């Protein structure tokens, strides 16, 4: 099931996306399905007439796993981590499909990083690896936008990863999905830049969830970005970047200068 957050010009609402490719509809649901479940209101709108928003606005945080693909570690010249490398992006960095990625004046080297996102469905702490599915609501597509020069100069990643608009999410949440071996690809202006499989993660999703919750409580709507394959690179104002996760969909955004 594909859960979208959308607007037709009024207040944002949630809906279930269905129908044949190219002729999809969004069936509105009551409230937030993370809390209220899926109850259809009976209202429907063509997907083409709706504006998709970030499918979830994390209640507290986006938790990210760095250097989780060996080829990406190699291309940046780092050592393979012995355990998951965790950092945070603020929820204020989240934007949705087709929202602009704003290029900050403080950087001259902003990179795309296409990733699979995991949406948490319940309050959880100390989750055993065997119970990881119990806390997952679904999956989405993410772009861990990074000011690479600031990441290197600052010595920590809060600023480089945390600018407003540096966490595009979308186009929806897929709840019926096996994340163990799916392709993650990124195109810049239509040219393929990244292509990898989640099967190549150094730390798989059960391990990541167990590790994170060993020291941090996760809340409904929190998002885990699971790392990026090799092929990251710079983008400039005017560029269009599209991240596709096989079985979920494509997230597209355009880079703009800060006015």
Secondary structure, DSSP 8 states (H G I E B T S, - for coil): -EEEEEESSSS-EEEEEESSTTS-EEEEESS-HHHH---EEEEEEEGGGSEEE-S---SS-EEEEES-BHHHHHHHT----SS-EEEEE-GGGEE-TT--EEE-TT-S-EEE-EEEEEEE-S-BSS--GGGGGGGEEEEEEEEE-EEHHHHHHHSSSHHHHHSTT-EEEEEEEESS--TTS-EEEEEETTEEEEEEEGGGBSS-HHHHHHHHHTTS-B-TT-EEEEEE-S--EE--TT-EEEEEETTTEEEEEEEEE--
